[in-house]
Amino acid sequence: MIEHLQHPIFSIISNLAETTGTECYVIGGYVRDRIMNRPFKNDIDILVIGSGTGFAMRLGDLLDCKVAVYKSFGTAMLVYDGLDIEFVGARKESYRKDSRKPIVEDGTLQDDQNRRDFTINALAYSLNRDNYGQLLDPFEGVADISNRIIRTPLDPRETFSDDPLRMMRAIRFATQLHFKIDIKAIQAIVETKDRIKIISKERIIDELNKIILSEKPSIGFKYLFDTGLLELIFPAMHNLQGVDIIDGKGHKDNFYHTLEVLDNVAEVSDDLWLRWAAIMHDIAKPATKRFDKRVGWTFHGHEDKGARMVPKLFAELKLPLNDKMKFVQKLVQLHLRPIVLVQDIVTDSAVRRLLFEAGDDIDSLMLLCHADVTTKNEFKKTKYRKNFDLVKQKLKDVEERDHLRNWQPPVTGEDIMQVFGLGPGRKVGVIKNAIREAILEGDIPNEKQAAYDFMVSEGEKIGLKPQEQKP
């Protein structure tokens, strides 16, 4: 495996280890990814038998590099040739039942590999002179890579109970790597899932976002649902699952539909927040579900209620309450609008209103709506997607002509007050709204002079006379 240790930093560390009589190993993700022939990130973990921080400080002096020491974690890090290299001393850990914070003691290489989360992350390369490059694989992690299995080094119930975040990590790795989770590990997650409650929501959402950003996020969400974790960490999404049948009429399973939409979005966009919009787009369907004997199941207003739910859900999940949340909220609110355009005759007025409301997010909205077509009827699917192409062309044509994306009124409230000698009040709002509606309906072009002339005529209708000034 020496071919995986070609970078000069490994021989530098090896020489220093020889000089100082220290044992050192490369361990974890770097080793796993090199064995899998995956592109590795620029971070390398070095395990030191003894003081990891002390060894890092010596290496920093040798390389003339600044070393960051994290005393609370017992780790140190330096940057060399674009690589983030982290050093930690070998340790063994024991846990109390009411905490995920371990009691840490100095340990051996074996102790450290025992405490690793998964066999594929317990792999190590020796950097020691007598066995440089030797692969140390005490738990058959290479075989698990070959068999595409996520398995824990020790009893999974102990592993997950000690650090419940590892349940999320197991599902995340399975999703990212397209591996299966070992059946004993699955059973252990089911048995110990309630331990996830001691993990901070920030750490949970960090793992969940990594699942969402995977090539096929549905893999992870199915694991989360089947093990019972989803109900604990994101009950609103869990509640989408299920099909009710009355008088022989059923509705689609909105949980699995949502996963299809999410996977469809993932095929065309890496945008985390567009993927969250896919997750949230039907989130209010359980709350708006009704049965009508004539038409069957309905979910009227689920887009409005869903948009109102987004801020609360973001707060509960510890997601950012900023423009990212507003983006998701907007797409949830508008996600049915292009669908309606597809079904009906597309008027310029309807397209203008959609552009006005969506602004710069119109392209993301169209991606979401395209992904929302999950019908298994090929005729319907082809028809919808062909009509979507027509709508997209119409959007392009109207935007080029009317410039309504992120629209700003050609005549402002200040202009209206100046022209008619008014102060702030209801009449200003009436005229502003009339101008906006006239532009959206196509009665006047989106131009300053046309809007000014229309403003004057609307003002005269309510008894106003323009002053000499013009806007």
N, C-alpha and C positions, 0 to 999 in steps of 0.2 A: 504493500500500500504506500510505498515511499513516493510514488508518482503523485499522490494527493498532498504531499508535504514539500512541494517544490518551492513555495514562496520562501524567500530568505529569512523571514521572521522565525520560522520553525527551527532552522539551524542555529540562529542567534540565541533563541531560548534554550535549545539543547546544550549549547556551549556554556551558557551561564549556569544551567542546572548542573553540568559536570563540574564546573569551577567551584560552585557553592555546596556541592554534595546534596542537591535537592532532586526529588522525583517530580517530574512534570508530565502531563498528558493533555492532548487535545480531546475534548469530550463534547458530546451533545449534537446540536443541529448541524454543525459544520461536517462532522464525520458522517452523519446520516445522509446529508444531501450529496456529499461526494460519492458515497457508495451507490446512491440512487441516480447518479449522473444528472442531478438537478442543479440549476443555477443557485449558488449559495449567496446568502446575504453577506454584507461586509462585516459581519460580527463573528468573532471566534472566541470560544470559551476555553480557557486554560485552567486545568485542575492542578493544584500544587499540594503535595503532601507536606503539610506544615503551614506556614504563614503565606497566604496568597498575596496579601497586601505588601508584606515585606519583600517578597520576590519581585513584585511589580515595581516597587520603588527602586530596587537595584537595577532592573531592566531600564527604567526611565532614565536613571543616571547614565547608564551605558549608551542609550540611544539619544540622550539629550531631549527627552520627551516629557511633557507635563503629565503627571499621573493624578487622576481624580480618585480619591479614597472615599468609600461609602461605609463608614464605621458601623452603622446600624445593620448593614447587610453583610459585613465582613468581606467586602469585595473591593477591587480596585480596577480602574480602566485607563488605558492609554490608546492614543490613535497613532498608527504607524503606517505609512504608505497607503493611506485611505482605508485601513482596516481598523475597526473598533475591537480591541482585544481586551477581554475581561478576565481577571484572575480571581480565583476563589480557592481557599484552603479546603482540603478534603474534610468532610464532616459526617457525623451520623446524627440523626434527629429522632426525638420522641415527642409525642403530642398528648395534650390534655383533651378530654372529650368536648370541652366547651370553647375551644379555641383552635384556630388554624396556625397559630404562632408556635413554632416548635421550640423545644429545649435542645439547644445545639451543643455538641461536643466535638472536639477534634477527632478525626477518624482516618481510616485507611482508604485506599482506592476502592476496595470491596464495599466498605461502609457507604461510600459516596455513590457507587453504582446501584447499591440496594435502594437508596432513597430516591432514585430517579423515577419520573412519572411513568415512562413507557420503555419497553425493551429497545425500541429503535432510537431512543434518546440516551441510552446507557452505554452506547458504543464509544470506545476511546482508542486513540492512537498513542503509543508511547513516544515520548520525545527524549528518552533516556539513551545514553550512549550504547549500552549493552544490548538493547532490543529496539533500537530506533525504527519507527514505522510499523511495529507489530500491532495488529488489531486485537483489542481486548474485548471479547464479546461473551460475558458470562451467562447471559440470558437468551442466547440464540436470536439476537436482534436481526442479524443478517438473514436468517431463515424467515423471520417475520416480515422483513422487507420483500423477500422473494414471494412469500405467500400473501402479501398485502394485508397484514393483520395488525391491528392496534391491540397490544397486550401489555399488562403491567408486570414489572420484575417480580414483585411479591404478591401476596393475596390481594386481589383488587378491592375487596371490602375494606381492608386496612389502608390501602393506598388512597382510596377516595374519601374514607372517613377522616384520615389525617389531614388531607388538603382537598376539600370538596371542589375547588376550582378545577381540579384535574378531570372531573367528569365533563366539564365544558371543553377542556382541552382535548380530551379523547375524541369528542364529537367534532371539534374543529379540525384536528389532524385527519380524521377519517374523511371529512369533507374536502379538505385541501388536497389530500394525497389520493383520493378515491380508493381508500382502504376500507375493509370491514372491521368492526370492533368485535373482539373475541367475545363469545357467548357468556363466559364467566364474568367478563367485565360489564357486559350489558346487564346481567342479573344483579351485579353489585351496584350499578348506578340506580336501578329500580329500588333496591333495598335501602340505599343510603341517600336517596335524592333529597330528603328533607334537610340534610346537612348543608345544602347550598344556601340556606337562609343565613348562615353566619358569614357569607362572603359579601363584600361590599358590592353595591349595584354598579359602581364604576368599573370594577374588575370584570363583572359578569358581562356588561355591555361591550367591553373591549373584546372579549372572546366572541360574543355574538356578532359584532361587526366584522370580525375576521371570517366567520362563517358566511355572512351575507356577501362579503367580497370574493368568495370562492367562485370557481368556474361554474359550479352547479350547486347553488345554495340549498336547494330542496333536500339534498342528501342529509345535511345537518339538521334541518327542521323536522324531517321525519324521525330522526334519532331522538331529538328533543321531545317530540310528541309521544313517541312510543315508550320512552323511559319515564314519562311523567314530569320531566324537568320543565317543559314549556309551560305547563299549567302553573308552576311556581314562579317562573321568572317573567312570563308574558301572558297572563291569563286571557287578555282580550283577544290575542291571536288564537290561543287554544280553543276559545269559545266559538270560533268560526266552524269547527269541525262538526259534522253530523248532517243527516238528511231526515227531514220530517215528511211523512206521507199522510195525506188526508184524501179520502175519496179516490184513491189510486193515483193522486197527483203528488209528485215529489219535486224538490228543487235540487240543484247541483250542490255538491259538498263544497262550501265556500273556502274551507281550509285548503283542500287540495287544488282547487281552482287558483287560489292565491299563490300557491307554490309554482304552478304552471306559469302564471304571469311573471313571477319573480325570476324564474329560469329564463323565460323569453327576454326579459329586460337584460339579464346578465349576459346573454349572447351578443347584445349590441352595445352595451355601455358598462364602463367600470365605475360610473358615478354612484357612490354609496348612497346618496340622498335620493336619487331616482329609484334605486332599489328599495329604499325605505318607503317611498311613495307607492311602489308596487305592493309592499307588505300591508300598507295602511289603506289601500284604495277601497276595499270592501269591509273595513273593520267595523262599521256600524250596521252591517246586515243583520246580525242576531237581534239587535235592539229595534230594528224597523221591520222585522219579518211579520207578515200578516197573510191570512188565507182568505181568498175570495172565491166563492163557489163557482162564479162565472169564469174567472181568468186564472184561478190557481194562486200560487204564491207570489207575493209582491214584496218589494223592499223600497217603497216610495220614500224619497228623501234621505236615503242612506249616504249620499254624497255630502249633503249639508250637515247632517249629524256627525258623520265621520270627520269632516273638517273641524267641527267644534271639539271633537274628542282629541285631536292631534296634540294640542298644547299640554293637556293633562297627561296623556300617555308619554310624551317626551319628558315631562317632569318626573314621572314615576320611574322611567327607565334610565334617568340621568343622561339623557341626550341633550344636546345644546339647544337652549331656548333663544335662538337667534335667527338669522336669515335662512339657515338650513331648515329650521322648523317651519318657517313661513313658506318656504319653497314646497315642502311636503304638503303642508296644509292647502296651498293653492292647487296643487295637482289633484289632491283628493277631492276638493271642491269642484274642479272642472272636468274630472275624468270621464264623465258621461257626455259632455258637450260634443266632442268630435264624433262620438258614436251616433248621436242624433243627426248630425250633418250627413253621415254616411247613409242613414236610413231615409232621410227626406231629400227633397229637391234642395240643392245648395244655393241659397241666395247670397248675394253680395252683402246684404245687411247682416245676416247671421255670421258670415265670415269676419266682417268688420268687428262685430261684438266680441267674437272669440279672440281676435287679435288684441283688442282693447283690454280685455280682462287678463289674458295670458301674458302679454308683453314678451319679454325676452325668453320666457320659459315655454314658448309655444312649441319649440322643437322637442323639448323633453316631454311635454304633454302628448305630442303625437306619437312618440316612441312608446309611452306608457299605454296609450289607447290601442296601438297596433298590437302590443303584447297581450292586451286584455281579450283579444279574439282567440279563445281556446276551444271553440266548437270542434267536435269530431266530424261534423258534416262537411266534407270537402267542398261541396257546392257552395254552402254558406260561407265557408272560410275564404274561398277564392273570390266570391262576390264582394264580401266586406273589404278584403284587402285591395281589390281593384278600385272600389269606391273610395278607399282611403287615399289612393294615389291621386284620384280626381280632386279630393278635398285639399290635399297638400299642394297641388298645382294651383287651385283656386286661392289658397292662402298666399302663395308666392305672388300671384298676379295682383291680388288686392293690396298686398303690402307694398309692392313696387309702385302702385298707382297712388295709394292713399296714405302710406307711411304711418300706420297706426300702432306699430310695435312700440311699447313704452311711450304711448301718446301723451303729448303735452298740449293743452288747449291753445289754439292760435290767438284767442282773445282771453285774457285772464280776468279774475275778479277785480284786480286793481284797475285794469283797463276799463271795465264796465263802470266802476265807481267814478273814475276820472271823467269819462265821457258824459255821464249823466249827472255828475255832481252829487253822488250818493255816498253815504257812509255804509259800513257793513250792515247787512240785513237780508230779509227774505227775498226781496226783489232781485238782488244780485244773484242769489242762488237760482231763482226761477229762470233768469236769462242764461246763466251758465249751463244749466241742465238742458235748456232748449237748444243751445248751440251744439252741445255734445250729441244730443239725440238726432239733430239734423245731419250732422256729419256721419254718424253711425248708420243712419237710414239712407244715406246717399243723396239727401235733398240738396246739400251744398258740398263743395269740395273742401278738403282739409287744408285750407289756405287762409291767410290772415285777412285779405281784403274781402273775400266772400263771407268770412265769419263776422267781420266788422259790419258789413251791410245787413246781414241777418240780425245782428245784435240791435242795430238801430230800429229795424222794423219790429222786433219783438218788444223793445222798450216802448215804442209808440203804442203798441197794443195795450199796455198797462198804464198809459198816460204819462210816459216819460219823454222829455225832449233832450236831444244831445246838446252839449255845450260846444264851444268852438274847437276845443282840443281834440286831436285824433290820437289813437293809441299808437 
